[in-house]
Amino acid sequence: MIKKYIFVLFTLLILSSCGKSKEEIELEKAKIELEKTKLELAEKTKKEEENKVKEQKAELNKIHEQKVNVGKRKKLPN
């Protein structure tokens, strides 16, 4: 009978010590959320940088067109 109690106590101790605690699970969830926000922020900054580059290219093309068209005469409508 004592062996049964010892066996039950031993199995309860093993079962309670196995697996992750609630704190560890919450910590991992927080880490995952932090990584998600970092990725979202990185994507947002990347898109902003791409938009800035596109705007700069458009401005440079506009300036180039103006420089090319300086010496050309405009056609008058008949």
Backbone as XML, in Angstrom:
<?xml version="1.0"?>
<chain id="A" units="angstrom">
  <residue number="1" name="MET">
    <atom name="N" x="0.815" y="-1.192" z="0.000"/>
    <atom name="CA" x="0.000" y="0.000" z="0.000"/>
    <atom name="C" x="0.859" y="1.256" z="0.000"/>
  </residue>
  <residue number="2" name="ILE">
    <atom name="N" x="1.938" y="1.235" z="0.767"/>
    <atom name="CA" x="2.842" y="2.372" z="0.799"/>
    <atom name="C" x="3.480" y="2.558" z="-0.582"/>
  </residue>
  <residue number="3" name="LYS">
    <atom name="N" x="3.739" y="1.446" z="-1.246"/>
    <atom name="CA" x="4.317" y="1.518" z="-2.591"/>
    <atom name="C" x="3.360" y="2.229" z="-3.544"/>
  </residue>
  <residue number="4" name="LYS">
    <atom name="N" x="2.071" y="1.977" z="-3.394"/>
    <atom name="CA" x="1.087" y="2.641" z="-4.251"/>
    <atom name="C" x="1.076" y="4.142" z="-4.000"/>
  </residue>
  <residue number="5" name="TYR">
    <atom name="N" x="1.126" y="4.543" z="-2.734"/>
    <atom name="CA" x="1.148" y="5.975" z="-2.406"/>
    <atom name="C" x="2.405" y="6.654" z="-2.944"/>
  </residue>
  <residue number="6" name="ILE">
    <atom name="N" x="3.515" y="5.951" z="-2.775"/>
    <atom name="CA" x="4.774" y="6.495" z="-3.286"/>
    <atom name="C" x="4.719" y="6.591" z="-4.810"/>
  </residue>
  <residue number="7" name="PHE">
    <atom name="N" x="4.175" y="5.561" z="-5.441"/>
    <atom name="CA" x="4.049" y="5.578" z="-6.899"/>
    <atom name="C" x="3.137" y="6.713" z="-7.366"/>
  </residue>
  <residue number="8" name="VAL">
    <atom name="N" x="1.993" y="6.899" z="-6.698"/>
    <atom name="CA" x="1.063" y="7.979" z="-7.052"/>
    <atom name="C" x="1.724" y="9.324" z="-6.822"/>
  </residue>
  <residue number="9" name="LEU">
    <atom name="N" x="2.409" y="9.494" z="-5.706"/>
    <atom name="CA" x="3.104" y="10.754" z="-5.412"/>
    <atom name="C" x="4.176" y="11.027" z="-6.465"/>
  </residue>
  <residue number="10" name="PHE">
    <atom name="N" x="4.907" y="10.014" z="-6.812"/>
    <atom name="CA" x="5.964" y="10.154" z="-7.820"/>
    <atom name="C" x="5.377" y="10.548" z="-9.181"/>
  </residue>
  <residue number="11" name="THR">
    <atom name="N" x="4.301" y="9.900" z="-9.601"/>
    <atom name="CA" x="3.685" y="10.233" z="-10.895"/>
    <atom name="C" x="3.110" y="11.643" z="-10.882"/>
  </residue>
  <residue number="12" name="LEU">
    <atom name="N" x="2.520" y="12.071" z="-9.765"/>
    <atom name="CA" x="1.998" y="13.440" z="-9.671"/>
    <atom name="C" x="3.118" y="14.468" z="-9.778"/>
  </residue>
  <residue number="13" name="LEU">
    <atom name="N" x="4.224" y="14.187" z="-9.134"/>
    <atom name="CA" x="5.362" y="15.099" z="-9.215"/>
    <atom name="C" x="5.901" y="15.191" z="-10.635"/>
  </residue>
  <residue number="14" name="ILE">
    <atom name="N" x="5.988" y="14.077" z="-11.302"/>
    <atom name="CA" x="6.487" y="14.067" z="-12.675"/>
    <atom name="C" x="5.528" y="14.805" z="-13.594"/>
  </residue>
  <residue number="15" name="LEU">
    <atom name="N" x="4.226" y="14.542" z="-13.446"/>
    <atom name="CA" x="3.249" y="15.200" z="-14.302"/>
    <atom name="C" x="3.203" y="16.703" z="-14.085"/>
  </residue>
  <residue number="16" name="SER">
    <atom name="N" x="3.368" y="17.133" z="-12.852"/>
    <atom name="CA" x="3.314" y="18.567" z="-12.581"/>
    <atom name="C" x="4.579" y="19.274" z="-13.050"/>
  </residue>
  <residue number="17" name="SER">
    <atom name="N" x="5.699" y="18.575" z="-13.079"/>
    <atom name="CA" x="6.945" y="19.214" z="-13.497"/>
    <atom name="C" x="7.139" y="19.172" z="-15.010"/>
  </residue>
  <residue number="18" name="CYS">
    <atom name="N" x="6.418" y="18.311" z="-15.717"/>
    <atom name="CA" x="6.550" y="18.224" z="-17.161"/>
    <atom name="C" x="5.784" y="19.360" z="-17.820"/>
  </residue>
  <residue number="19" name="GLY">
    <atom name="N" x="6.268" y="19.797" z="-18.955"/>
    <atom name="CA" x="5.580" y="20.834" z="-19.701"/>
    <atom name="C" x="5.993" y="22.220" z="-19.228"/>
  </residue>
  <residue number="20" name="LYS">
    <atom name="N" x="5.460" y="23.173" z="-19.906"/>
    <atom name="CA" x="5.812" y="24.561" z="-19.613"/>
    <atom name="C" x="4.812" y="25.162" z="-18.645"/>
  </residue>
  <residue number="21" name="SER">
    <atom name="N" x="5.317" y="26.076" z="-17.848"/>
    <atom name="CA" x="4.433" y="26.751" z="-16.917"/>
    <atom name="C" x="3.677" y="27.857" z="-17.649"/>
  </residue>
  <residue number="22" name="LYS">
    <atom name="N" x="2.671" y="28.407" z="-17.000"/>
    <atom name="CA" x="1.887" y="29.475" z="-17.605"/>
    <atom name="C" x="2.759" y="30.693" z="-17.888"/>
  </residue>
  <residue number="23" name="GLU">
    <atom name="N" x="3.676" y="30.973" z="-16.990"/>
    <atom name="CA" x="4.570" y="32.122" z="-17.177"/>
    <atom name="C" x="5.435" y="31.942" z="-18.424"/>
  </residue>
  <residue number="24" name="GLU">
    <atom name="N" x="5.955" y="30.736" z="-18.615"/>
    <atom name="CA" x="6.787" y="30.473" z="-19.792"/>
    <atom name="C" x="5.974" y="30.602" z="-21.072"/>
  </residue>
  <residue number="25" name="ILE">
    <atom name="N" x="4.735" y="30.109" z="-21.045"/>
    <atom name="CA" x="3.875" y="30.199" z="-22.224"/>
    <atom name="C" x="3.557" y="31.664" z="-22.530"/>
  </residue>
  <residue number="26" name="GLU">
    <atom name="N" x="3.221" y="32.440" z="-21.492"/>
    <atom name="CA" x="2.936" y="33.861" z="-21.693"/>
    <atom name="C" x="4.164" y="34.611" z="-22.210"/>
  </residue>
  <residue number="27" name="LEU">
    <atom name="N" x="5.336" y="34.248" z="-21.709"/>
    <atom name="CA" x="6.573" y="34.874" z="-22.157"/>
    <atom name="C" x="6.823" y="34.579" z="-23.634"/>
  </residue>
  <residue number="28" name="GLU">
    <atom name="N" x="6.585" y="33.344" z="-24.042"/>
    <atom name="CA" x="6.761" y="32.991" z="-25.452"/>
    <atom name="C" x="5.756" y="33.724" z="-26.332"/>
  </residue>
  <residue number="29" name="LYS">
    <atom name="N" x="4.510" y="33.850" z="-25.867"/>
    <atom name="CA" x="3.510" y="34.597" z="-26.628"/>
    <atom name="C" x="3.929" y="36.051" z="-26.784"/>
  </residue>
  <residue number="30" name="ALA">
    <atom name="N" x="4.456" y="36.628" z="-25.713"/>
    <atom name="CA" x="4.906" y="38.020" z="-25.771"/>
    <atom name="C" x="6.063" y="38.160" z="-26.757"/>
  </residue>
  <residue number="31" name="LYS">
    <atom name="N" x="6.965" y="37.206" z="-26.778"/>
    <atom name="CA" x="8.083" y="37.239" z="-27.716"/>
    <atom name="C" x="7.588" y="37.141" z="-29.155"/>
  </residue>
  <residue number="32" name="ILE">
    <atom name="N" x="6.604" y="36.289" z="-29.381"/>
    <atom name="CA" x="6.045" y="36.135" z="-30.729"/>
    <atom name="C" x="5.382" y="37.431" z="-31.172"/>
  </residue>
  <residue number="33" name="GLU">
    <atom name="N" x="4.618" y="38.057" z="-30.277"/>
    <atom name="CA" x="3.963" y="39.333" z="-30.607"/>
    <atom name="C" x="5.003" y="40.408" z="-30.901"/>
  </residue>
  <residue number="34" name="LEU">
    <atom name="N" x="6.082" y="40.420" z="-30.125"/>
    <atom name="CA" x="7.145" y="41.396" z="-30.352"/>
    <atom name="C" x="7.781" y="41.199" z="-31.723"/>
  </residue>
  <residue number="35" name="GLU">
    <atom name="N" x="8.027" y="39.962" z="-32.099"/>
    <atom name="CA" x="8.600" y="39.672" z="-33.413"/>
    <atom name="C" x="7.638" y="40.099" z="-34.525"/>
  </residue>
  <residue number="36" name="LYS">
    <atom name="N" x="6.338" y="39.868" z="-34.327"/>
    <atom name="CA" x="5.356" y="40.276" z="-35.330"/>
    <atom name="C" x="5.369" y="41.779" z="-35.514"/>
  </residue>
  <residue number="37" name="THR">
    <atom name="N" x="5.404" y="42.513" z="-34.404"/>
    <atom name="CA" x="5.411" y="43.969" z="-34.516"/>
    <atom name="C" x="6.696" y="44.469" z="-35.160"/>
  </residue>
  <residue number="38" name="LYS">
    <atom name="N" x="7.809" y="43.807" z="-34.864"/>
    <atom name="CA" x="9.070" y="44.188" z="-35.500"/>
    <atom name="C" x="8.994" y="43.979" z="-37.007"/>
  </residue>
  <residue number="39" name="LEU">
    <atom name="N" x="8.431" y="42.847" z="-37.430"/>
    <atom name="CA" x="8.302" y="42.560" z="-38.855"/>
    <atom name="C" x="7.367" y="43.557" z="-39.531"/>
  </residue>
  <residue number="40" name="GLU">
    <atom name="N" x="6.257" y="43.876" z="-38.877"/>
    <atom name="CA" x="5.317" y="44.842" z="-39.448"/>
    <atom name="C" x="5.973" y="46.206" z="-39.584"/>
  </residue>
  <residue number="41" name="LEU">
    <atom name="N" x="6.730" y="46.603" z="-38.578"/>
    <atom name="CA" x="7.418" y="47.891" z="-38.632"/>
    <atom name="C" x="8.467" y="47.898" z="-39.732"/>
  </residue>
  <residue number="42" name="ALA">
    <atom name="N" x="9.177" y="46.793" z="-39.883"/>
    <atom name="CA" x="10.198" y="46.707" z="-40.932"/>
    <atom name="C" x="9.546" y="46.789" z="-42.313"/>
  </residue>
  <residue number="43" name="GLU">
    <atom name="N" x="8.405" y="46.119" z="-42.489"/>
    <atom name="CA" x="7.702" y="46.180" z="-43.773"/>
    <atom name="C" x="7.213" y="47.597" z="-44.054"/>
  </residue>
  <residue number="44" name="LYS">
    <atom name="N" x="6.713" y="48.260" z="-43.023"/>
    <atom name="CA" x="6.207" y="49.619" z="-43.191"/>
    <atom name="C" x="7.337" y="50.571" z="-43.588"/>
  </residue>
  <residue number="45" name="THR">
    <atom name="N" x="8.472" y="50.468" z="-42.916"/>
    <atom name="CA" x="9.594" y="51.341" z="-43.251"/>
    <atom name="C" x="10.123" y="51.024" z="-44.644"/>
  </residue>
  <residue number="46" name="LYS">
    <atom name="N" x="10.096" y="49.760" z="-45.026"/>
    <atom name="CA" x="10.554" y="49.380" z="-46.363"/>
    <atom name="C" x="9.650" y="50.002" z="-47.422"/>
  </residue>
  <residue number="47" name="LYS">
    <atom name="N" x="8.343" y="49.948" z="-47.200"/>
    <atom name="CA" x="7.409" y="50.540" z="-48.157"/>
    <atom name="C" x="7.597" y="52.057" z="-48.229"/>
  </residue>
  <residue number="48" name="GLU">
    <atom name="N" x="7.815" y="52.685" z="-47.076"/>
    <atom name="CA" x="8.040" y="54.123" z="-47.068"/>
    <atom name="C" x="9.301" y="54.484" z="-47.848"/>
  </residue>
  <residue number="49" name="GLU">
    <atom name="N" x="10.358" y="53.705" z="-47.668"/>
    <atom name="CA" x="11.598" y="53.956" z="-48.396"/>
    <atom name="C" x="11.390" y="53.764" z="-49.898"/>
  </residue>
  <residue number="50" name="GLU">
    <atom name="N" x="10.628" y="52.738" z="-50.282"/>
    <atom name="CA" x="10.357" y="52.511" z="-51.699"/>
    <atom name="C" x="9.568" y="53.684" z="-52.283"/>
  </residue>
  <residue number="51" name="ASN">
    <atom name="N" x="8.608" y="54.191" z="-51.523"/>
    <atom name="CA" x="7.833" y="55.339" z="-51.994"/>
    <atom name="C" x="8.719" y="56.573" z="-52.149"/>
  </residue>
  <residue number="52" name="LYS">
    <atom name="N" x="9.641" y="56.782" z="-51.218"/>
    <atom name="CA" x="10.555" y="57.920" z="-51.315"/>
    <atom name="C" x="11.433" y="57.799" z="-52.557"/>
  </residue>
  <residue number="53" name="VAL">
    <atom name="N" x="11.915" y="56.592" z="-52.827"/>
    <atom name="CA" x="12.767" y="56.371" z="-53.997"/>
    <atom name="C" x="11.967" y="56.637" z="-55.275"/>
  </residue>
  <residue number="54" name="LYS">
    <atom name="N" x="10.707" y="56.172" z="-55.310"/>
    <atom name="CA" x="9.871" y="56.408" z="-56.485"/>
    <atom name="C" x="9.633" y="57.896" z="-56.693"/>
  </residue>
  <residue number="55" name="GLU">
    <atom name="N" x="9.376" y="58.623" z="-55.604"/>
    <atom name="CA" x="9.160" y="60.063" z="-55.712"/>
    <atom name="C" x="10.418" y="60.768" z="-56.210"/>
  </residue>
  <residue number="56" name="GLN">
    <atom name="N" x="11.572" y="60.351" z="-55.709"/>
    <atom name="CA" x="12.824" y="60.950" z="-56.146"/>
    <atom name="C" x="13.080" y="60.671" z="-57.622"/>
  </residue>
  <residue number="57" name="LYS">
    <atom name="N" x="12.809" y="59.444" z="-58.053"/>
    <atom name="CA" x="12.993" y="59.111" z="-59.466"/>
    <atom name="C" x="12.052" y="59.922" z="-60.343"/>
  </residue>
  <residue number="58" name="ALA">
    <atom name="N" x="10.806" y="60.076" z="-59.903"/>
    <atom name="CA" x="9.845" y="60.866" z="-60.666"/>
    <atom name="C" x="10.302" y="62.318" z="-60.765"/>
  </residue>
  <residue number="59" name="GLU">
    <atom name="N" x="10.825" y="62.855" z="-59.679"/>
    <atom name="CA" x="11.320" y="64.229" z="-59.685"/>
    <atom name="C" x="12.524" y="64.370" z="-60.614"/>
  </residue>
  <residue number="60" name="LEU">
    <atom name="N" x="13.425" y="63.401" z="-60.573"/>
    <atom name="CA" x="14.589" y="63.443" z="-61.457"/>
    <atom name="C" x="14.172" y="63.340" z="-62.924"/>
  </residue>
  <residue number="61" name="ASN">
    <atom name="N" x="13.201" y="62.486" z="-63.223"/>
    <atom name="CA" x="12.710" y="62.383" z="-64.595"/>
    <atom name="C" x="12.073" y="63.688" z="-65.047"/>
  </residue>
  <residue number="62" name="LYS">
    <atom name="N" x="11.347" y="64.326" z="-64.161"/>
    <atom name="CA" x="10.710" y="65.597" z="-64.478"/>
    <atom name="C" x="11.769" y="66.666" z="-64.786"/>
  </residue>
  <residue number="63" name="ILE">
    <atom name="N" x="12.788" y="66.718" z="-63.956"/>
    <atom name="CA" x="13.883" y="67.674" z="-64.184"/>
    <atom name="C" x="14.592" y="67.362" z="-65.489"/>
  </residue>
  <residue number="64" name="HIS">
    <atom name="N" x="14.814" y="66.091" z="-65.760"/>
    <atom name="CA" x="15.477" y="65.692" z="-67.001"/>
    <atom name="C" x="14.638" y="66.124" z="-68.211"/>
  </residue>
  <residue number="65" name="GLU">
    <atom name="N" x="13.334" y="65.872" z="-68.161"/>
    <atom name="CA" x="12.459" y="66.282" z="-69.265"/>
    <atom name="C" x="12.512" y="67.795" z="-69.463"/>
  </residue>
  <residue number="66" name="GLN">
    <atom name="N" x="12.549" y="68.537" z="-68.372"/>
    <atom name="CA" x="12.614" y="69.992" z="-68.483"/>
    <atom name="C" x="13.919" y="70.421" z="-69.146"/>
  </residue>
  <residue number="67" name="LYS">
    <atom name="N" x="15.015" y="69.775" z="-68.778"/>
    <atom name="CA" x="16.304" y="70.122" z="-69.365"/>
    <atom name="C" x="16.351" y="69.751" z="-70.843"/>
  </residue>
  <residue number="68" name="VAL">
    <atom name="N" x="15.770" y="68.634" z="-71.213"/>
    <atom name="CA" x="15.772" y="68.193" z="-72.601"/>
    <atom name="C" x="14.914" y="69.121" z="-73.449"/>
  </residue>
  <residue number="69" name="ASN">
    <atom name="N" x="13.812" y="69.540" z="-72.914"/>
    <atom name="CA" x="12.861" y="70.343" z="-73.674"/>
    <atom name="C" x="13.159" y="71.846" z="-73.661"/>
  </residue>
  <residue number="70" name="VAL">
    <atom name="N" x="14.272" y="72.259" z="-73.077"/>
    <atom name="CA" x="14.587" y="73.691" z="-72.998"/>
    <atom name="C" x="14.765" y="74.290" z="-74.386"/>
  </residue>
  <residue number="71" name="GLY">
    <atom name="N" x="15.489" y="73.651" z="-75.264"/>
    <atom name="CA" x="15.800" y="74.209" z="-76.569"/>
    <atom name="C" x="14.760" y="73.936" z="-77.631"/>
  </residue>
  <residue number="72" name="LYS">
    <atom name="N" x="13.754" y="73.143" z="-77.329"/>
    <atom name="CA" x="12.762" y="72.794" z="-78.335"/>
    <atom name="C" x="11.673" y="73.852" z="-78.396"/>
  </residue>
  <residue number="73" name="ARG">
    <atom name="N" x="11.188" y="74.074" z="-79.614"/>
    <atom name="CA" x="10.076" y="74.987" z="-79.791"/>
    <atom name="C" x="8.772" y="74.247" z="-79.629"/>
  </residue>
  <residue number="74" name="LYS">
    <atom name="N" x="7.848" y="74.942" z="-79.078"/>
    <atom name="CA" x="6.521" y="74.330" z="-78.947"/>
    <atom name="C" x="5.799" y="74.503" z="-80.263"/>
  </residue>
  <residue number="75" name="LYS">
    <atom name="N" x="5.084" y="73.490" z="-80.650"/>
    <atom name="CA" x="4.312" y="73.571" z="-81.890"/>
    <atom name="C" x="3.066" y="74.415" z="-81.644"/>
  </residue>
  <residue number="76" name="LEU">
    <atom name="N" x="2.832" y="75.294" z="-82.547"/>
    <atom name="CA" x="1.643" y="76.127" z="-82.441"/>
    <atom name="C" x="0.477" y="75.443" z="-83.125"/>
  </residue>
  <residue number="77" name="PRO">
    <atom name="N" x="-0.685" y="75.473" z="-82.515"/>
    <atom name="CA" x="-1.835" y="74.857" z="-83.162"/>
    <atom name="C" x="-2.272" y="75.703" z="-84.357"/>
  </residue>
  <residue number="78" name="ASN">
    <atom name="N" x="-2.618" y="75.065" z="-85.411"/>
    <atom name="CA" x="-3.044" y="75.783" z="-86.638"/>
    <atom name="C" x="-4.477" y="76.101" z="-86.625"/>
  </residue>
</chain>
